[in-house]
Amino acid sequence: MATDTSPAIVVAALYHFARLYRFESLKRPLATICCGLGIKGTLLLASEGINGTVAGSRAAIDTLIAWLRDQPEFSGLEHKESFAETMPFHRMKVRLKREIVTMGVPDTDPLTIVGTYVDAHDWNALIADPETVVIDTRNAYEVAVGTFRGAIDPETETFREFPDWVARNENRLRGKKKIAMFCTGGIRCEKATAFMKTHGYDDVYHLKGGILKYLEEVPQEQSLWDGECFVFDERVSVGHGLVPGANTLCRACGNPLTIADRRSPHYRRGISCHQCIGTFSDADRARFAERQRQVDEAETRGERHVGDR
């Protein structure tokens, strides 16, 4: 919870698997409530539940969470909070989806079968066990920002690729005593454990509350986390204690950039970085340069340009 010294903006990450057959009818009232409270961010609704991250004032977030928990399908909803000095989103979006986290495997149902939750303070002992295989279920650009020591990076571009990665790496996984998985807030690894259990892997575990809960609760001097944690908002990354990190985004390709990345001769703010230097046309670069010029002019006026996503 916020204290008197906490920044004014509360960032709430939430998800909840549920039998949400009326998800389409919730879109309008949910959007109305959020917009009326001045909340911004993205919430996804599907027949399997809700997922998203939103930001607003302390009172606004408290009101929204209370409204969600008043819905019978979300009575057990949990959320994780961090804080920002300025609003990390530009607008409010409520979207209808087939899945709240897209794996593309229809029979994967965390409400029917799921791995064993492991609290943040018990996670170190699990992943330090040499009999445990630790898998980062996030995408490659997220892993590059930070991960747990010794974790396997599947090098996926989207979560849809995870089932295929498991199939191709069965020889690395079958027969292992324990499989431990983690992700940013818990939703991807929860669905990943359901997938693994459905396909015959028995001793499967996942980090409850995800990396965000771990970085919030585990002291840095006891941590097995290296780097920062990528987040899907304007803060780009957070570190221990969920303080905003040092990473920024390349406004051309959208990939996160470390301080060292920004020293690359290929880095031009808003125009290019070492990851995308050869992937855009001259016309694209000209468009990026014009957008950056507008962003710079807005900054000199003390304003925030919508193009500075």
Stockholm file with secondary structure:
# STOCKHOLM 1.0

chainA/1-309         MATDTSPAIVVAALYHFARLYRFESLKRPLATICCGLGIKGTLLLASEGINGTVAGSRAAIDTLIAWLRDQPEFSGLEHKESFAETMPFHRMKVRLKREIVTMGVPDTDPLTIVGTYVDAHDWNALIADPETVVIDTRNAYEVAVGTFRGAIDPETETFREFPDWVARNENRLRGKKKIAMFCTGGIRCEKATAFMKTHGYDDVYHLKGGILKYLEEVPQEQSLWDGECFVFDERVSVGHGLVPGANTLCRACGNPLTIADRRSPHYRRGISCHQCIGTFSDADRARFAERQRQVDEAETRGERHVGDR
#=GR chainA/1-309 SS CCCTTSCSEEEEEEEEECCCTTHHHHHHHHHHHHHHTTCEEEEEEETTEEEEEEEECHHHHHHHHHHHHHSGGGTTCEEEEEEESSCCCSSEEEEECSCSSCCCCTTCCTTTCCCEEECHHHHHHHHHSTTEEEEECSCHHHHTTEEETTCBCCCCSSGGGHHHHHHHTHHHHTTCSEEEEECSSSHHHHHHHHHHHHTTCCSEEEETTHHHHHHHHSCGGGCCEEECEECSSTTCEECGGGCBCSCEECTTTCCEECTTGGGSTTCBTTTBCTTTTTTSCHHHHHHHHHHHHHHHHHHHTTCCCTTCC
#=GC SS_cons         CCCTTSCSEEEEEEEEECCCTTHHHHHHHHHHHHHHTTCEEEEEEETTEEEEEEEECHHHHHHHHHHHHHSGGGTTCEEEEEEESSCCCSSEEEEECSCSSCCCCTTCCTTTCCCEEECHHHHHHHHHSTTEEEEECSCHHHHTTEEETTCBCCCCSSGGGHHHHHHHTHHHHTTCSEEEEECSSSHHHHHHHHHHHHTTCCSEEEETTHHHHHHHHSCGGGCCEEECEECSSTTCEECGGGCBCSCEECTTTCCEECTTGGGSTTCBTTTBCTTTTTTSCHHHHHHHHHHHHHHHHHHHTTCCCTTCC
//
